[in-house]
Amino acid sequence: MASVTAFFRRKIAPGPELAAPEDLAVSMDESTYAPDLSPPPEAQRAVAHRLAGATVLLILPALSDDIANRAALNITLALLRAGARAIVAAGGGPLVSELRVLGIEWRQIHGTDTNWINLWRNARKIRDIIAAERVDIVHAQNAGAAYSAWTAMAQNPLPFVTTLPDVPASPPRFGKKYFAAPTRGRRIIAHSAYAAAPMIERYGIPKNLVTVIPYGIDTITYHPARARPDRVAALRASWQVTPGERVVLSPGPLTAENSHAHVIDAARLLFSNGLQNAVFAIPGDHRGAKRDFNALAKHAKAQGVDTLVCLGGGAEYDEATVLAAADIVVLPATAPPLYGWLAAKAQAMARPLIVPAIGVLPERLLAPPRMPDELRTGWLVKPDDPLDLARAIGTALALDDNALRAIGGRAWQFAHSTFSPASVAAAMLAVYTSLLESGHEPERAGSSQ
């Protein structure tokens, strides 16, 4: 098969007038979208003052280079900037050298898995660290860490923070205390309300103890001011987008779980009802999913929209550029996603978003009924419902440029104030500060979710 770039589009030679959207100029000041949403200086100074001199012990599994450990590393750096002391107790791994370069103290322990001998050894090691280093707060990042820390503090309880698993496991007949250990924190962190809900129900966790702090994304890379207009224009040209046409982008791997077929069905419904001046781009990467790619190609032809859909293309471009080339981003998941990173990244690129109300996705944007219509950053649709998806896409495309850009601006604000590393770290430091201020027992009223 020849190149699949602009696989179905009519053959149009892009004229010299084809350019990137006007809101993507590299020279644009970042304040075009919103003011700085980091905590005000006085709030940062107050947190730093209360944390200054405190010692926080973070207990992790082996220091592999993954999203959870990267997030913990970001927290330790924020602690250091606040004048606190951060100690990481964990097994070895690729991040050990990085910790040392950054000046973060590391204490080696055994793996925090279900090996009971190691768990008891870790408990003794943690107890010794707490006593020798005058630890003020203990934060256990998984079940094994929480079990060992709880055991270590049996005689000397300290302010205790735990992190719930992203994928809650059903506890076996034996070892229930191990799986329940993350629920023993005086403050409990969850990366999403979706992941926290089954743990709250199973263990009866008071909701006021749970704080949802999502994983961060790279909001420096994913920023509309960073997009190169020449690369954005080249990508839109490869999709054969003409002036006046809007791009409805559906990114992500070509898998059944992402169900790009629903986007094709929505395109058929919209164009059969007279929609014009819209291009549906489904970049994907056909090289790793030829069967799915061919199935989508056949489906688009069967639906009669093969000249209206750009299937394939864009593999040579980075993800931020692909998102910047869109006017609207659609993520038609059919299986509940745990993280919703693409949703966060699309909004960080100031792109209005359309997602199904499934998994973590309703938490990853602002839309009714969670927020009033005037604050929306996108649209929620029914899962597995191409008609509802078509309605949302049609509503978005019917907006004028100013209205669509306003939604994109709110999406930028929401993403950078919620998912930036600085915002995630600030939320975590606020949890530590609240423990130092309130003593050992947290408030039982209200909810932090």
C-alpha positions as CSV (number, residue, x, y, z in Angstrom):
1,M,0.0,0.0,0.0
2,A,1.2,3.5,-0.8
3,S,1.4,6.2,1.8
4,V,-1.7,6.4,3.8
5,T,-1.3,10.1,4.5
6,A,-4.6,11.8,3.5
7,F,-5.7,8.3,2.5
8,F,-9.3,9.2,1.5
9,R,-9.1,12.9,0.8
10,R,-9.7,14.4,-2.7
11,K,-6.4,15.3,-4.4
12,I,-6.1,19.1,-3.8
13,A,-2.8,20.9,-4.2
14,P,-2.6,23.2,-1.2
15,G,-2.2,26.8,-2.3
16,P,0.1,29.3,-0.7
17,E,-2.7,30.8,1.4
18,L,-2.9,27.6,3.5
19,A,-1.5,28.4,6.9
20,A,-1.7,27.4,10.5
21,P,-4.6,28.7,12.6
22,E,-4.0,32.3,13.6
23,D,-4.0,31.5,17.3
24,L,-0.9,29.4,17.0
25,A,1.8,32.0,16.3
26,V,5.0,31.1,18.1
27,S,5.5,34.8,19.0
28,M,2.2,34.8,20.9
29,D,2.6,35.6,24.5
30,E,1.4,32.8,26.8
31,S,-0.9,35.2,28.7
32,T,-3.0,35.4,25.5
33,Y,-4.9,32.4,26.9
34,A,-5.1,33.1,30.6
35,P,-3.1,34.6,33.4
36,D,-0.7,32.6,35.5
37,L,-2.8,30.1,37.4
38,S,-0.1,29.0,39.8
39,P,-0.8,29.7,43.5
40,P,-0.4,33.4,44.3
41,P,3.0,34.4,45.8
42,E,1.5,34.9,49.3
43,A,0.0,31.4,49.2
44,Q,3.2,29.9,48.1
45,R,5.1,31.7,50.8
46,A,2.6,30.5,53.4
47,V,2.9,26.9,52.4
48,A,6.7,27.2,52.3
49,H,6.7,28.8,55.8
50,R,4.7,26.0,57.3
51,L,6.7,23.2,55.6
52,A,10.1,24.8,56.1
53,G,12.2,22.5,58.3
54,A,9.7,19.6,58.1
55,T,10.9,16.1,57.1
56,V,8.7,14.1,54.8
57,L,9.4,10.4,54.2
58,L,8.0,9.0,50.9
59,I,7.9,5.2,50.6
60,L,7.8,3.9,47.1
61,P,8.2,0.6,45.3
62,A,11.4,0.0,43.3
63,L,12.5,3.2,41.6
64,S,11.5,2.3,38.0
65,D,11.0,5.1,35.5
66,D,7.2,5.2,35.4
67,I,4.5,7.8,35.8
68,A,3.9,7.2,39.5
69,N,7.6,7.5,40.5
70,R,8.0,10.5,38.3
71,A,5.1,12.1,40.1
72,A,6.7,11.3,43.4
73,L,10.0,12.8,42.2
74,N,8.1,16.0,41.3
75,I,6.7,16.1,44.9
76,T,10.1,15.7,46.5
77,L,11.5,18.6,44.4
78,A,8.6,20.8,45.4
79,L,9.3,19.9,49.1
80,L,12.9,21.0,48.7
81,R,11.9,24.3,47.1
82,A,9.5,24.8,50.1
83,G,12.4,24.4,52.5
84,A,11.4,21.0,53.6
85,R,13.5,17.8,53.7
86,A,12.5,14.9,51.5
87,I,13.6,11.3,52.1
88,V,12.7,8.6,49.6
89,A,12.7,5.0,50.9
90,A,12.5,2.6,48.0
91,G,14.1,-0.3,46.2
92,G,16.7,0.3,43.6
93,G,16.0,1.2,40.0
94,P,16.8,3.6,37.1
95,L,15.7,6.7,39.0
96,V,18.2,6.3,41.8
97,S,21.0,8.1,40.0
98,E,18.6,10.9,39.1
99,L,17.5,11.3,42.8
100,R,21.2,11.6,43.8
101,V,21.9,14.2,41.2
102,L,19.0,16.3,42.4
103,G,20.2,16.0,46.0
104,I,17.3,13.9,47.2
105,E,18.1,11.5,50.0
106,W,17.5,7.8,49.3
107,R,17.2,5.0,51.8
108,Q,17.2,1.5,50.2
109,I,14.5,-0.9,51.4
110,H,13.2,-4.2,50.0
111,G,10.5,-4.3,47.3
112,T,7.1,-3.3,48.6
113,D,5.4,-6.4,47.2
114,T,3.4,-9.2,49.0
115,N,6.5,-10.9,50.3
116,W,5.8,-10.9,54.0
117,I,9.4,-11.3,55.1
118,N,10.3,-8.2,53.1
119,L,7.3,-6.3,54.4
120,W,8.4,-6.9,58.0
121,R,12.0,-6.0,57.2
122,N,10.8,-2.8,55.6
123,A,8.8,-2.0,58.7
124,R,11.9,-2.2,60.9
125,K,13.9,-0.1,58.4
126,I,11.1,2.5,58.3
127,R,10.9,2.6,62.1
128,D,14.6,3.2,62.3
129,I,14.5,6.0,59.6
130,I,11.6,7.7,61.5
131,A,13.5,7.7,64.7
132,A,16.9,8.7,63.3
133,E,15.7,11.4,60.9
134,R,13.0,12.9,63.1
135,V,10.4,12.4,60.4
136,D,7.3,14.6,60.6
137,I,5.1,13.1,57.8
138,V,5.1,9.6,56.2
139,H,3.6,9.2,52.7
140,A,3.2,5.6,51.5
141,Q,2.7,5.3,47.7
142,N,1.3,1.7,47.4
143,A,-0.2,-1.1,49.5
144,G,3.1,-2.7,50.5
145,A,4.6,0.6,51.5
146,A,1.4,1.5,53.5
147,Y,1.4,-1.9,55.3
148,S,5.1,-1.6,56.3
149,A,4.7,2.0,57.4
150,W,1.5,1.3,59.4
151,T,3.3,-1.5,61.1
152,A,6.4,0.7,61.8
153,M,4.2,3.4,63.4
154,A,2.2,1.1,65.6
155,Q,3.9,2.5,68.8
156,N,4.7,6.0,67.5
157,P,1.9,7.2,65.1
158,L,2.8,10.1,62.8
159,P,0.7,12.1,60.3
160,F,0.2,9.5,57.7
161,V,-0.6,9.9,54.0
162,T,-1.4,7.1,51.6
163,T,-2.1,6.8,47.9
164,L,-4.9,4.6,46.6
165,P,-4.1,2.2,43.7
166,D,-5.1,3.3,40.2
167,V,-6.5,-0.2,39.6
168,P,-8.1,-1.4,42.8
169,A,-7.6,-5.2,43.3
170,S,-10.1,-7.5,44.9
171,P,-8.4,-8.7,48.1
172,P,-7.9,-12.5,48.3
173,R,-9.1,-14.5,51.2
174,F,-5.7,-14.1,52.9
175,G,-3.9,-10.8,52.8
176,K,-6.9,-8.5,53.3
177,K,-4.9,-6.3,55.7
178,Y,-2.3,-5.8,53.0
179,F,-4.8,-4.6,50.4
180,A,-6.6,-2.4,52.9
181,A,-3.4,-0.7,54.1
182,P,-3.8,2.3,51.7
183,T,-7.1,3.1,53.4
184,R,-5.4,3.8,56.8
185,G,-4.0,7.2,55.9
186,R,-5.1,10.3,57.8
187,R,-5.1,11.8,54.4
188,I,-5.7,9.6,51.3
189,I,-4.7,10.6,47.8
190,A,-6.4,9.3,44.7
191,H,-5.5,10.1,41.2
192,S,-9.1,10.1,40.1
193,A,-12.5,9.9,41.7
194,Y,-13.2,7.0,39.3
195,A,-10.3,5.0,40.8
196,A,-11.2,6.0,44.4
197,A,-14.9,5.1,44.2
198,P,-14.6,1.3,44.5
199,M,-12.1,1.6,47.4
200,I,-14.4,4.1,49.2
201,E,-17.4,1.7,48.8
202,R,-15.4,-1.5,49.7
203,Y,-13.7,-0.1,52.8
204,G,-16.2,2.6,53.9
205,I,-13.6,5.4,53.6
206,P,-14.9,8.7,54.9
207,K,-15.0,10.9,51.8
208,N,-13.6,13.9,53.7
209,L,-10.3,12.0,54.0
210,V,-9.9,11.6,50.3
211,T,-8.2,14.2,48.1
212,V,-8.2,13.7,44.3
213,I,-4.9,14.9,42.8
214,P,-4.4,13.7,39.1
215,Y,-1.2,12.8,37.5
216,G,0.4,15.8,35.8
217,I,1.3,16.3,32.2
218,D,4.1,18.2,30.5
219,T,2.4,21.6,30.1
220,I,5.6,23.1,28.7
221,T,5.5,20.8,25.7
222,Y,1.8,20.8,25.5
223,H,1.2,24.5,25.1
224,P,-0.3,26.2,22.0
225,A,2.4,28.9,22.1
226,R,5.0,26.1,21.6
227,A,3.5,24.8,18.4
228,R,5.5,25.6,15.2
229,P,3.1,27.1,12.7
230,D,5.1,25.7,9.8
231,R,4.7,22.1,11.0
232,V,1.1,22.6,11.8
233,A,0.5,24.0,8.3
234,A,2.4,21.1,6.8
235,L,0.3,18.6,8.7
236,R,-3.0,20.2,7.7
237,A,-1.7,20.3,4.1
238,S,-1.0,16.6,4.2
239,W,-4.6,16.2,5.3
240,Q,-5.6,18.5,2.3
241,V,-7.4,20.9,4.5
242,T,-8.5,24.0,2.6
243,P,-9.1,27.5,3.9
244,G,-12.4,27.7,5.7
245,E,-12.4,24.0,6.7
246,R,-12.3,22.9,10.3
247,V,-10.5,19.8,11.5
248,V,-12.3,17.3,13.8
249,L,-9.4,15.2,15.1
250,S,-9.7,11.8,16.7
251,P,-6.2,10.8,17.9
252,G,-5.0,7.7,19.7
253,P,-4.1,4.2,18.7
254,L,-6.4,2.4,16.2
255,T,-7.9,-0.1,18.6
256,A,-11.3,-1.4,19.3
257,E,-11.3,0.3,22.7
258,N,-10.9,3.7,21.0
259,S,-13.7,3.0,18.5
260,H,-12.8,5.4,15.8
261,A,-15.6,3.8,13.8
262,H,-18.0,5.9,15.9
263,V,-16.4,9.0,14.5
264,I,-16.9,7.7,11.0
265,D,-20.5,7.0,11.8
266,A,-21.0,10.5,13.2
267,A,-19.4,12.0,10.1
268,R,-21.9,10.1,7.9
269,L,-24.8,11.4,10.0
270,L,-23.5,15.0,9.9
271,F,-22.8,15.1,6.2
272,S,-26.0,13.4,5.3
273,N,-27.7,16.3,7.1
274,G,-25.8,18.9,5.1
275,L,-22.7,19.6,7.1
276,Q,-19.9,21.2,5.0
277,N,-16.4,22.6,5.5
278,A,-15.3,20.0,8.0
279,V,-12.5,17.4,7.7
280,F,-12.4,14.3,10.0
281,A,-8.8,13.3,10.7
282,I,-8.0,10.0,12.3
283,P,-4.2,9.8,12.2
284,G,-3.4,6.6,14.2
285,D,-0.5,4.6,13.1
286,H,-1.4,1.9,10.6
287,R,2.0,0.2,10.9
288,G,1.2,-1.3,14.2
289,A,-2.4,-2.0,13.6
290,K,-3.0,-2.9,10.0
291,R,-6.1,-5.0,10.7
292,D,-7.7,-2.1,12.6
293,F,-6.6,0.4,9.9
294,N,-8.0,-1.7,7.1
295,A,-11.3,-2.3,9.0
296,L,-11.7,1.5,9.4
297,A,-10.9,2.0,5.8
298,K,-13.6,-0.4,4.7
299,H,-16.1,1.1,7.2
300,A,-15.5,4.6,5.9
301,K,-16.1,3.4,2.3
302,A,-19.2,1.5,3.3
303,Q,-20.6,4.6,5.0
304,G,-19.9,6.7,1.9
305,V,-17.6,9.2,3.7
306,D,-14.3,8.0,2.2
307,T,-13.7,11.4,0.6
308,L,-14.4,13.2,3.8
309,V,-12.1,11.4,6.2
310,C,-8.3,11.6,6.5
311,L,-7.3,8.1,7.8
312,G,-3.7,7.7,8.6
313,G,-1.0,10.3,8.3
314,G,0.7,12.3,11.0
315,A,2.9,9.6,12.3
316,E,6.0,11.7,11.6
317,Y,4.7,14.5,13.8
318,D,4.9,14.8,17.5
319,E,1.6,14.6,19.5
320,A,1.5,18.2,20.4
321,T,1.7,19.3,16.8
322,V,-1.1,16.8,15.8
323,L,-3.3,18.3,18.5
324,A,-2.4,21.8,17.5
325,A,-3.6,21.0,13.9
326,A,-7.1,20.3,15.1
327,D,-10.0,22.7,15.7
328,I,-11.9,20.1,17.8
329,V,-10.6,16.9,19.4
330,V,-12.8,13.8,19.8
331,L,-11.9,10.8,22.0
332,P,-14.5,8.1,21.4
333,A,-13.5,5.6,24.0
334,T,-15.7,2.5,24.5
335,A,-13.7,1.0,27.4
336,P,-13.3,3.0,30.6
337,P,-9.8,4.7,30.5
338,L,-8.0,5.1,33.8
339,Y,-5.9,8.2,33.1
340,G,-7.3,10.3,30.3
341,W,-4.0,11.8,29.4
342,L,-5.0,12.6,25.9
343,A,-7.9,14.6,27.2
344,A,-5.7,16.6,29.4
345,K,-3.1,17.2,26.6
346,A,-5.8,18.3,24.1
347,Q,-7.1,20.9,26.5
348,A,-3.6,22.0,27.4
349,M,-3.3,22.8,23.7
350,A,-6.4,24.9,24.0
351,R,-8.6,22.6,22.0
352,P,-12.3,22.0,22.7
353,L,-12.9,18.4,23.7
354,I,-15.6,15.8,23.1
355,V,-15.5,12.6,25.1
356,P,-17.9,9.9,26.2
357,A,-19.1,9.9,29.9
358,I,-17.1,6.8,30.7
359,G,-14.2,6.0,33.1
360,V,-12.1,8.9,34.2
361,L,-13.0,11.1,31.2
362,P,-15.9,13.1,32.9
363,E,-13.3,14.3,35.4
364,R,-10.9,15.4,32.7
365,L,-13.0,18.3,31.3
366,L,-15.6,20.8,32.4
367,A,-19.1,20.3,31.1
368,P,-22.7,20.1,32.3
369,P,-23.9,18.8,34.7
370,R,-20.7,19.2,36.6
371,M,-20.3,22.8,35.5
372,P,-22.6,25.4,33.9
373,D,-22.6,25.7,30.2
374,E,-20.8,29.0,30.2
375,L,-17.8,27.3,31.8
376,R,-17.6,24.3,29.6
377,T,-14.3,23.2,28.0
378,G,-16.0,20.5,25.9
379,W,-18.9,18.1,25.6
380,L,-19.8,14.8,27.3
381,V,-21.7,12.3,25.1
382,K,-23.3,8.9,25.7
383,P,-20.9,6.0,25.3
384,D,-21.3,3.9,22.2
385,D,-23.8,6.4,20.7
386,P,-22.7,7.8,17.3
387,L,-25.9,9.9,17.1
388,D,-25.2,11.7,20.4
389,L,-21.5,12.1,19.2
390,A,-22.8,13.6,16.0
391,R,-25.0,16.0,17.9
392,A,-22.0,17.2,20.0
393,I,-19.7,17.6,17.0
394,G,-22.4,19.4,15.1
395,T,-23.0,21.8,18.0
396,A,-19.3,22.5,18.2
397,L,-18.9,23.1,14.5
398,A,-21.9,25.4,14.5
399,L,-20.1,27.9,16.8
400,D,-18.3,30.9,15.3
401,D,-14.6,31.2,15.6
402,N,-14.7,33.5,18.7
403,A,-17.0,31.2,20.6
404,L,-14.9,28.1,19.8
405,R,-11.7,29.9,20.7
406,A,-13.3,31.0,24.0
407,I,-13.9,27.3,24.9
408,G,-10.4,26.5,23.9
409,G,-9.1,29.3,26.2
410,R,-11.1,27.9,29.1
411,A,-9.7,24.4,28.3
412,W,-6.2,25.8,28.5
413,Q,-6.9,27.4,31.8
414,F,-8.4,24.2,33.2
415,A,-5.6,22.0,32.0
416,H,-2.8,24.2,33.1
417,S,-4.3,24.8,36.5
418,T,-5.2,21.1,37.1
419,F,-2.5,19.0,35.3
420,S,0.6,21.1,35.3
421,P,3.4,19.7,37.5
422,A,3.5,22.9,39.5
423,S,-0.3,22.6,40.3
424,V,-0.1,18.9,41.1
425,A,2.8,19.5,43.5
426,A,1.1,22.5,45.1
427,A,-2.0,20.4,45.8
428,M,0.2,17.7,47.4
429,L,2.1,20.2,49.5
430,A,-1.3,21.6,50.7
431,V,-2.2,18.1,52.0
432,Y,1.1,17.9,53.9
433,T,0.5,21.4,55.3
434,S,-3.0,20.6,56.4
435,L,-1.6,17.6,58.4
436,L,1.0,19.8,60.2
437,E,-1.6,22.4,61.0
438,S,-4.4,20.1,62.2
439,G,-2.2,17.7,64.2
440,H,-2.8,13.9,64.0
441,E,-6.5,13.8,63.5
442,P,-8.1,15.2,60.3
443,E,-11.5,16.9,60.1
444,R,-14.3,14.5,59.5
445,A,-16.8,16.9,58.0
446,G,-17.0,17.9,54.4
447,S,-15.3,16.4,51.4
448,S,-12.2,17.3,49.5
449,Q,-13.2,15.5,46.4
